[in-house]
Every structure is written in C-alpha cells, then in structure tokens.
Amino acid sequence: MENSDQEGSQTKSKRVLLVNPPQTQPKQSMKRCIVPMGLAYIAAYLEKSGHIVKITDCIVEGYETELYHDDDQMTFGLKQEEVKDIVKDFKPDFVGVSAMMSSESHNTHDVCKWIKDVDKNIQVFVGGAHASAIPDHLQNDENIDSVVFGEGEESSRKIVEGEASGTVSSELMDMKDLPFPARHLLKMNKYIEIDMPTSVFGKKNRTTQVETSRGCPFNCCFCCTTHFWGRKWRAREPEDVFEELKFLKEKYNIKEIDFTDSNLVVNKERMIELCKKMVPLKLAWANPGGLWAGGLDEELLSWMKKSGCYQVTFAVENSNPYILKEVIHKPLENLDRVKELVKYCHKIGIDTHAFFVMGFPEESVDSMKKTFEWALETNFTSATFNIVQPLPGSELWDKYRKEGEKDLKHINLRYATIPHPEISKESLEKMVDEFNTKFNSSAWRRNPKMFVMKYMRVALKRHDWKFIKRMFKRQ
C-alpha cells in the first residue's frame, strides 16, 4: 500500500523551472544582485506539494555578462543560449518566469520565447508585479500560456497541477502557510560574494533578504504594489521570522539582513517583539525600501537599534502638506515629528536615509526646491530624489496611461515622462539630478559623524574609488 502511494505521488510530480530574467537598467546605475524572494517562495511551496523544482536566476548566474545598448541602457545576466541549455538539460513540464518591473518586461518576453524555441509543449506561466498590473501585455504573447495575478504560490500550484490556466488568481496567502524560501535552490554563496544587496551602504559583508510581512494598508498614488500584495497588511509571527533568521545565520553565516517588506512598522507591538527576539542573534539590518515615519517613535527606534538596525530609510516623499495629502495620499501629517525622529536616530547612532518624489504637475518648481531645503534642514545623512513616474498598477498609471512596450522600457525614476506646466523635461531631470549630487556630497559638512560611519565604512569595505564616487549621486 505504501509503494502504491509513492507511485501515485511520483505520477503527480511535475518538473518546474522558475526563471528570473536578465535585467536592463541605465548604464550609470549600480548593478544590484538580490535573492528573487518571490520565486524562492513559489519554489518552496511547489516542493512542499511534491514537485521537482529548479530556480535559474539569470542575474546572479550571469552577473558579469553585460550587453550595452544605444539608448543609454545596459542588460546583464545569462545569455539566450545559456538559458536554452538549462531548459534542454532540466526538461521541465512547466516554466514560471518572473515579471516584476514593467520597464524590464521585454526581458520576460525574450525568456518566454527562448523556452518555446526549445520545446513548444512546455507550459509557460508568468507572474509578478508587472503581470498583476497590466496582464494584457502578457496575455497577448503567444509564448505565454498563463498569467498569475497577485501572489504566486497557490496560483502556481494550480497551474502546475492542472487546476487552472489563462489568467489565474488566488486568495491572499495565510502567512502561517508559507514555508521558508527555497534558498537551497539558489547560488547563495555567489549573492554573498557579489555583495550588491538593495542597500550599498551595508555594515557587514554577508547579506541576504528576508520578508516578514506582505501588503500595505495605504494607497500612495505612485505605488504599484497594491495589485500584487493587496492593501491588506499580513504579517508573519515574530517567532517564525526569528527561526528563519537563526537558520540563515547557522546555515549561511549571514551577518546582515535586508528586510524587504513594503511596510515593516505597521504594528509597533509586533515589531518590538521581533526586535527583542533578534537581539541575541547580533545581526545588522536595515529596511532599504523605506519605512513609514508615522509608525515610528523613540521606543521602537531604541529597540530597533538594540536589535542591530544601523540605518532607517524614511519614505517621506515630499515636504508640501498639500502634495502629501491631496496628491500622493500619504498618511504623514506631522513633518516636524519627522525631524524629531531623525534627530533621535542620530543621537542613538542610527544612520538616516530618505526618499523623495518630485515632478507632480500639481507641484510648483518652488515647492520642489523647498522640499530639497527641508531635507537639508532635517539633516538626513543621505537622500534619494526621484522623478514621479506613472508605474503600471498605480493610480498615476490610470491617469497618465502609456501604451506599448516601447513606453514601458523608458519607465525610470531618473526620467520625466509626465508633462509639467512650469518646467521642461530636460530641466526637471537636471534639477533633480543636481539635488541628489548636492545633498549627498554635502554629508561630510552637515553631519561629519554620520558621514564617517556611513561613507568611510563603505570606502574601507569596497576599495573602489569609482564605486564610491557614484554613491554621492543617486543612491
């Protein structure tokens, strides 16, 4: 009877290849190399369901391969023949391809074609933020059989087990049902060796990514994640996160964590409990994607510091209350409180970074300059000033909708694509670029202690003057 059950399980098992495509970005941008958490979670979920899974991350496996284009863009990652050889060798029944960034969706289409060139009988499905935001861009591709809308674990299982096809969506995952990401299917040592995580200002050398929650209860106009994660914030239990962190330290000798949550500090009590559990692990950590300043206070920041937090990234976006409330819909009413929190961070030895978004048509040029001055007065150690973009899946995409793959390729936070009544595209780009350079190059004068802690630490770690020079521009 036992043998019969095993045979049935083997018959049901499918061979599934999950692919993270090559990446395209401006030539001057820093090449990040982070664990594709979405694919790692899907892989773990499919393995738990009895399937044979392989992950190919074209970025880490082909990190040194670069292809330069005429439009100031560069693509890096595995080449076409290398991907095809992997498909031929593994002989998958299904291939799942990631489509996270709309600006890189052409790479997803390319990978899907490469797969079908090898064997048209392979079932190809695509998921990710881009797939959830504008699935029709993928549905029209003859090389794609199914599109996953929203979270991918259960939808991918349904596709692989023949329960669904076409555009497939599932209920939001119960975080208690998530296994740890299948890092054993990834080249973990190479991510660590390359050492280009989300934050280039890392304190330690052995860094990886961890997700403790999904979703965000807010609805900022430029954000595209609500189609993907949803606006219902769901968090893992602190004990579960602690066990994963402990595992990472013991298995891979991890010394630093990038928390990839969209909104890490929604629940203060839960975050303090997690921090308390992290203290004995002695891990350094940051949340490079940005924290909601409204969820922070001195008590929480103190526990964050004790647990190993060395940098807080404030997702402020703007200093104009009207733009924050009426245009962005950002729940951040007390900007003076932000100044107090930044001052407290510096007092207890936490570095501060900040995100700003500029170029809204409703925002005057004078208002943009005041936001820059406010950032200086607030004394963030460093900052990133971006230009607003109509990202697919966001409110702005619906308002300033662009059509066609050509438009998607040029979605980039360095470039102005929304017309502004007061300033030209070229002048806006130049002004914001100058904001980045002026702000970050003045760190040594504004806050010499934090400058030494942040920039000198990286200088000693990298031993690369060209790399260090780029840090003072857009980060």
C-alpha positions, 0 to 999 in steps of 0.5 A: 500500500505504501509503494502504491502511494509513492507511485501515485505521488511520483505520477503527480510530480511535475518538473518546474523551472522558475526563471528570473530574467536578465535585467536592463537598467541605465548604464550609470546605475549600480548593478544590484544582485538580490535573492528573487524572494518571490520565486524562492517562495513559489519554489518552496511551496511547489516542493512542499506539494511534491514537485521537482523544482529548479530556480535559474536566476539569470542575474546572479548566474550571469552577473558579469555578462553585460550587453550595452545598448544605444539608448543609454541602457545596459542588460546583464545576466545569462545569455539566450543560449545559456538559458536554452541549455538549462531548459534542454538539460532540466526538461521541465513540464512547466516554466514560471518566469518572473515579471516584476518591473514593467520597464524590464518586461521585454526581458520576460518576453525574450525568456518566454520565447527562448523556452518555446524555441526549445520545446513548444509543449512546455507550459509557460506561466508568468507572474509578478508585479508587472503581470498583476498590473497590466496582464494584457501585455502578457496575455497577448504573447503567444509564448505565454500560456498563463498569467498569475495575478497577485501572489504566486504560490497557490496560483502556481500550484494550480497551474502546475497541477492542472487546476487552472490556466489563462489568467489565474488568481488566488486568495491572499496567502495565510502567512502561517502557510508559507514555508521558508524560501527555497534558498537551497535552490539558489547560488547563495554563496555567489549573492554573498560574494557579489555583495550588491544587496538593495542597500550599498551602504551595508555594515557587514559583508554577508547579506541576504533578504528576508520578508516578514510581512506582505501588503500595505494598508495605504494607497500612495498614488505612485505605488504599484504594489497594491495589485500584487500584495493587496492593501491588506497588511499580513504579517508573519509571527515574530517567532517564525521570522526569528527561526528563519533568521537563526537558520540563515545565520547557522546555515549561511553565516549571514551577518546582515539582513535586508528586510524587504517588506513594503511596510515593516512598522505597521504594528509597533507591538509586533515589531518590538517583539521581533526586535527583542527576539533578534537581539541575541542573534547580533545581526545588522539590518536595515529596511532599504525600501523605506519605512513609514515615519508615522509608525515610528517613535523613540521606543521602537527606534531604541529597540530597533537599534538594540536589535542591530538596525544601523540605518532607517530609510524614511519614505517621506516623499515630499515636504508640501502638506498639500502634495502629501495629502491631496496628491500622493495620499500619504498618511504623514501629517506631522513633518516636524515629528519627522525631524524629531525622529531623525534627530533621535536616530542620530543621537542613538547612532542610527544612520538616516536615509530618505526618499523623495518624489518630485515632478507632480504637475500639481507641484510648483518648481518652488515647492520642489526646491523647498522640499530639497531645503527641508531635507537639508534642514532635517539633516538626513545623512543621505537622500534619494530624489526621484522623478514621479513616474506613472508605474503600471498598477498605480493610480498615476498609471490610470491617469497618465496611461502609456501604451506599448512596450516601447513606453514601458522600457523608458519607465525610470525614476531618473526620467520625466515622462509626465508633462509639467506646466512650469518646467521642461523635461530636460530641466526637471531631470537636471534639477533633480539630478543636481539635488541628489549630487548636492545633498549627498556630497554635502554629508561630510559638512552637515553631519561629519559623524554620520558621514564617517560611519556611513561613507568611510565604512563603505570606502574601507569595505569596497576599495573602489574609488569609482564605486564610491564616487557614484554613491554621492549621486543617486543612491 
